[in-house]
Amino acid sequence: MRMNYRFYILFIVTVFCVEILCLTGCAVKKPGSDDINRQIKVFNLSLFAPADKSAIEGVSPRREPCINGYEFYYDDLDIVASYHNNDSIWRITTRNKRNSMFGISPGDSFLQAKEKIMQLGFTQSYTPHKFAKDWCLFTLLVDEKNDVFGMTVEILD
Amino acid sequence: MKKYFVVIALVSVFALAACAGIGTSTKGLETPIEKASMKLVTDVKDGGYKLISTEELNKWITGKNDFLLIDTMPKEAFNKIRIKGAVNSPVAKTEKEFTPAEKDNILKIAGSDKDKTVVVYCGFTACRRSHLGAKTLVENGFRSVYRYPGGIVAWNENGYPAEGPDAQEK
């Protein structure tokens, strides 16, 4: 009887721990994520952050489905936050000139932006405008004048 | 004690199911389906292309019809899974993010024969990458452009031939 009681206690504690790990594990940060997030200045958004439906500067998000979960479009601010089904941010896109990522802002020249991001240890990947470092993928949206008009930072699986 | 154990187990199952994403908008809830349908109808009118269903596209592929199949998902997604025989030409999700380089690339991949049949697809019905790709081709004189709205999600659900590490065998 005493053995059974101990078994139940142990089982419940184990289930509880696994539960906590699984639920919070959805948003487990990757190594260096704080450093990456410090360099993302897109209002209050950061990678791995939990879903937040509240308005940013008075702009409420419009929800759209995505292949990996869903996205919040803040149309008047030109920003998009993409969430996995576990409700944590895996991608941030901005075309807002008040924002910056890795010291790069919309309006900068592509060549300057490329130099900055490569100095931070990112390497060109997939296409001429994408740069990867470990788990982080950074994409520059470039116009016909070769200027940056937007950018995306995301977590690679 | 046993009751307590059962309650804990049930709570665990429900919480983990929620974490796994059961009940999300791409899984069949009516409101997002309606929203995607409305958008699809508007986009088709605006884009001037035709639509092709999963079954029809499979018939074209198994029947070895002569057409070009373009996957407009990002390269990293294409590398994970794509319809067998597709070529990749990434396209942005919205008009505002669609870059000149992406536009040039899809036209380059489509080639110079404007009578060639081209099928463009992306992730799923609400995804608009394939709309932007197909519309660009129509605007540039391609006369036989199809959009496959179900995309790689519908294709994979049906177990039709796909390539890449995420492709499921049926």
Chai-1 contact restraints between the chains, C-beta under 6 A:
chainA,res_idxA,chainB,res_idxB,connection_type,confidence,min_distance_angstrom,max_distance_angstrom,comment,restraint_id
A,Y8,B,M1,contact,1.0,0.0,6.0,A-B,restraint_1
A,Y8,B,F5,contact,1.0,0.0,6.0,A-B,restraint_2
A,I12,B,I8,contact,1.0,0.0,6.0,A-B,restraint_3
A,V15,B,I8,contact,1.0,0.0,6.0,A-B,restraint_4
A,V15,B,S12,contact,1.0,0.0,6.0,A-B,restraint_5
A,E19,B,S12,contact,1.0,0.0,6.0,A-B,restraint_6
A,C22,B,L16,contact,1.0,0.0,6.0,A-B,restraint_7
A,L23,B,C19,contact,1.0,0.0,6.0,A-B,restraint_8
A,C26,B,C19,contact,1.0,0.0,6.0,A-B,restraint_9
A,P65,B,S25,contact,1.0,0.0,6.0,A-B,restraint_10
A,P65,B,T26,contact,1.0,0.0,6.0,A-B,restraint_11
A,P65,B,P32,contact,1.0,0.0,6.0,A-B,restraint_12
A,P65,B,A126,contact,1.0,0.0,6.0,A-B,restraint_13
A,I67,B,G123,contact,1.0,0.0,6.0,A-B,restraint_14
A,N85,B,G21,contact,1.0,0.0,6.0,A-B,restraint_15
A,N85,B,T24,contact,1.0,0.0,6.0,A-B,restraint_16
A,N86,B,C19,contact,1.0,0.0,6.0,A-B,restraint_17
A,Y126,B,K75,contact,1.0,0.0,6.0,A-B,restraint_18
A,L141,B,E97,contact,1.0,0.0,6.0,A-B,restraint_19
A,L141,B,T99,contact,1.0,0.0,6.0,A-B,restraint_20
A,V142,B,T99,contact,1.0,0.0,6.0,A-B,restraint_21
A,E144,B,P100,contact,1.0,0.0,6.0,A-B,restraint_22
